Amino acid sequence: MDNKLKVGVIFGGRSGEHEVSLRSAESIINALDRAKYEVVPIAITKEGRWLSSSEATRLLPSAVLAQADQHVAILGDPTERGLTYVSGKQAADERGKLDVVIPVLHGTYGEDGTIQGLLEMADVPYVGCGVLASSAGMDKVIMKRLFREAGLPIVEFVHFLRTQWEADPLLIETQIAAELGFPCFVKPANLGSSVGISKATDAKSLGEAIRLAAKFDRKLIVERGVDAREIEVSVLGNDNPQASLPGEIVPQTAAFYDYKAKYVDDKGARLVLPAEISPELTAEIQQLAVRAFQAIDGAGLARVDFFLEKDAGRLLVNEINTMPGFTSISMYPKLWEVSGIRYADLLDQLIELAFARHREKSRNQTSYE
């Protein structure tokens, strides 16, 4: 009898971080222990089409372990719940139910609560944050408001809608210059991996930066530029989360840690693991990371990014990523590696946390009689 857990790995998606998701999924699929798990790769194209497992693996940057051709569907039968996969192309072919899902989707339509809502409705355990934490963590404006409510130190910011800027660009740009000054960073409110982010140093570059960010989102955020060290921490857990040792990112070839430095140019940044900071500062950063995780009601995993101002020494919470990059060289798994947890063991723990969260939610009464 096959007692392996059936693990669906969902990747790709309708997002500017589609390619990043492919790299993360490739690493996860190859690292999952085949003695414990039967892996069902599930890709979503940039157009939103769901692919069978054989089509999905062809989408990945390089080869992964061979997979049978499996199709995944949500059953319409009211007596059944969950995600069912069919091996083969005929309705009479072998069926199976996914035990757990790893949604390795970065950015919109995946990290923002949408796929989490689908999995909640299907009653399938899944790795990572729930609907609320995912959506709050994706929207930088909502995220920062929650951080501020929790008493966490954050960078000053201004936010506005694309339509507001299009209606009166001079008004918006004058407000930014007056309230934040230069330099400042312009970002889409709902995206990650530094997609659409640029640094503005004057009025001219500010307009160019807003035009770029406006291509990716209807809501935009501008943050005051800070001369700071960039520190990152990984968080793992559900109701009692733990923080890893902090790491530092030192940009080498760019003004900040941009998309190219993260994923294209292997010399774009130097990673210092663990960060060369005092034990007291390490403890403070870890404590703030856990508080940020709890402020959005996080679960499973997240990476929390900090600024440590070089002159004032002030520590600022920049943002939280509820489904951070998960390649073998990404900061989230690397930080746990230097903290004593290997990549494959980290995946085991995340799957166990998914089941634990599902069991806890299953205790909720859903009728009032």
N, C-alpha and C positions, 0 to 999 in steps of 0.2 A: 504494500500500500504506500502511495506517495504522500508523505506528510509535509512536503515542502510548502512554505507559504507562497501564495500567488501574489506577486508584487507588480502592480502596474506603474510604469514610469512614463509620465506625461511630459512632453517637451515641445519646443518650437513656439507656436502661438502667434497671434496677431499683435506683435509688439516690436518696437524699435530695438529690443534686446533679444530678438529671435536667435541670432547667431550665437550669442552668449549662452542661451539656453541649450543649444545643441552641444556646445563644448561641455557644459556641466553634466548633461544627461549621458554623454559618452563616457565620462569618468565614472559616474555612478553605476551605469549598467555593467561596465567591465569590473568594477570593484565589488559588486554584490556577490556574496558567497553562494555558488551554485549548489553546494551541499545543503544549504538552508532554504534557498529561494528559487522559485521558477519565475523568471522575469518576462513580463509582457510589455515590450516597448510600444508606446502610443504617441504618435506625432500629430501636431496640429500645424497646418501650413500657414503661411502669412495671410492667406485669404480666409482662413478659418475652417478648412476642410480637415476632417479627422482621417488619419491614414491607418491601414492595417499594419501589423508589426513588421512584415517584410518590407513594405514601403517606408515605414518609419526608420528602420535601420539604414536604409539607403540614403536617408537625408542627413545622417550624421557625418561629421568631418572625416572620419576614418573608420575602418572596420571594427565592429563589435562582435561578440560571440554570436554564432548563427542562431536564428530564431525560426520557429515554425510560423506559417502564415496565420495570424490570429486577428480576428475582428472584434471590436469591443462595442457594446451597446447597453443602454439602460432599458431594462425590460418594461413593457407596458402591462404585464400581468400584475394585478393589484395584490396577489398573494405573495409576490416576490419583491425583494428590494435588493439594491446593489448594482454593481457593474458586472455584466456577464461577457465573457470572451468566448468566441467560437473558433476552434481550430479547423481550418478549411474554409470552403466557400459555399457549402450546402447547409441548409437549415438542420439537416439530420446529423451533421458532423458533431464531434465531441464538444460539449459545452463545459465551462467552468466559471466559477465566480472569483473575482479578485478579492483577496483578503485585505489588502492595504494598497494605498496609492501614494506614490511620491510625485507631487506636482512640481517638476523642475521648470517652472515657467517664471521668467523674470519680467517685471514690468506689467503693462496693461494686459487685460484679459487673462490673468493668471496669478500674478502676485497681488492683485488688487481686490481679492475677495470673490471674484466671479466664479472661478473654478471651484473654490472652496464651497460656495453656495450650492453648486451642482452636486458636489460630493456629499454635502450635508443632506440634501434632499434624497440622494440615493442611499444614505445611511452606510457609507463606506468609511472606515478609518483612513486617515491620511496624515502624512507628515507635515508638520509646520503649523503656522498660526491659523486661527479660524477666520470667519468672514469679517468680523469687526476689526480685529487687529490687522488683518491683511489690508483692508481698505483704508484704515487710519494710517497705517505705516506707509502706504503707497502715496497718499496725498500729503505732500510736505507742509502745506499750510495747516491742515487739521492736526498732523503729527506735532508740529511746533506749538500749536495751541494746547494740546494735551500735555506736552512737556512743561510748558509754562504754568499750567494749572497744577502740575505735580511739584512745582518749585524747582525745576531743573534749570540750570543756566544755559541760555541759548543765544545764538547770534541774532542781532537786530535784523528785521526783514520787512519788506513791503510786498504785498500781493495784489493782483488785479486780473481781470479777465481779458482775453484776447480781443473781444468785441469792444471793451472799454478803451483799450489802447488804439484800436483801429479808428474809433470815433474821435478821439482827441489825443494823439500821441504826444503832443507838446506838454499837455497837462500832466500826463503820467510820468514822462521823463523828467519834468521839472520837480515833481514830488520826490522822485527817487534821488535826484541830485541833492535836494535840500535835506532829506531825512537820513540818507545813507552816505552820500558823497562817493568819491572814487578812491581806490578801485572798488568794484562790487561784482558779484557773480549773478548772472541771469540764468534761470533754470525753468524747464517745464515742471509744473507742480507734481505731475504723475508719471514719472519715468525714473530709471536708474541707470547704472553703468556709465554715468557722465554723458549720456546721449543728450544732445541739444544744449549742453551747458557751455557757457563761454564767459570770459572775464572782460569787463568793461572798464576802461581807464579814463574815458572822457565822454562827452555828449555824443560824439559821432559813433564811437564804438558801442555805446549803450543802445542806440537805435538798431545797429547791426545785430547785436546780441539778442535783443527782443525779437527781431524778425526771425532769427534762427530758432529760438525756443518756441515761438508761436507756430512753427511747422509741426510740432509734436504734441501740443496740448492746448486746450481752451483756457486753462488757468495757469498763470505764470507767477513765479516768486523771484524776488531779487534780494540778495543777502549782502550785508556789509562785508567788504573784504577784510580779512584779518591776516596778519603776519604770524603764522602759527605752525607748529609741528602737527602732523596729522597722525592721530593715534586711533587704532581700531581694536575692538574687543568682540569676541564671539560669546554668545549666550546659548545655553543648552538647558532644557528642562520645561516643566509645565508650571505647577503651582509653587514649586520651590526651585527656581532656576539658579544655575551656577554660571559664573563668568570665567573665561579663559584668562591666561596671561595676556597683557596688551602687546600689540605689535605697532611698529611705526613704518609709515610710508614716506620715503624721501624721493620726491620727483627729481629726475636727472636731466631730462631733455625737454620738458614742457613747464609752463608756468604753474600748472596744477596737475593733479592726478587724473588725467582725462581718459577718454575711451581708448585712444591709441596706446597710451602708457599702460593701461590695464590689460589689453588683449592683443595688441599688434606688435608693439616694439618691446622686446624683452629687456631692452636697456633703458626703457622709459622711466623706470623707477627702481629704487633699491628698497628691499624689504628688510627691516631690522626686527628679528624675531628671537627672543622677546625684546620689547622696547627697552632702551637704556635709560631707565628712570628709577627713582628711588622706590623702595618697598612701600613707603607711605603713600606716594602718588599712585602706585600700582593698585593699592587697596582702595583708594578713593575712586579711581576710574572704574574698577570692577563694581563697586557699590552703586555708582551712578548708572552703569550699564544695566544692572539688574532693575533699578528703579525705572529706567526708560522702557525696558521690556514690560514691566508690570503696568506702566502708565497707559499702554495701548492694549493691555490684557493679552500679552503674547503667549504663545505656546510652541513647544518643540524647539525652534531655533530662531536666531536672528543675529545680525551683526550690528553693533552700535559704533558709530564713528564720532570721534572727538576732535576738537581743536585745542591745542595747548599754546596760548599766546606766548611768543618769544620774549617780549619785553615785560608785560605785566604778570606773566605766569598764570593767567586766568584760564581755568579749564571750562570749555564750552561743549555741550552736547550738540553735534551737528545734525545727525539723522540716524534712523534705524532702518535696516533692510531686513524684511521678513523672509525673503528667500534669496539670500546672497549667492554670489557666484560659487559654484561647487566643483570646479575642476580640481585636479590633484594639486595645482599650484595656487589655487585661490586662497585668499586670506582666511576665510572661515575655517576650512579644514586644517590649514597650516598652523593657525593659532592653537587649535586643539592638539595638533601633533606635538608642538613644543610644550603643551600643557600635560602631555602624557596619554593622549587618546589617538590611536591610529585611525586612518581614513576608513577602513572596512569596519572597525569596531564602532566608529562614530555613526555609520549608517545603521548598524544593529541597534544602537541606543535610540536613534531617531525613530526607527520603526516601533520599538517598544513604547516610546513616548506617545506615538500615534494611537496605539491600542489602549494605552492607559487613559488618554484623553477621551477616546470614544467610550470606554467603559464608564468614565465619570459622567459624561453627558447622558449616557443611557439610563442613569439613575433618575433623571428628570421625569416627573409625571407629565403626560401630555393630554390628559383629560381631567375634567373636574366633576366628579360624580361621587 
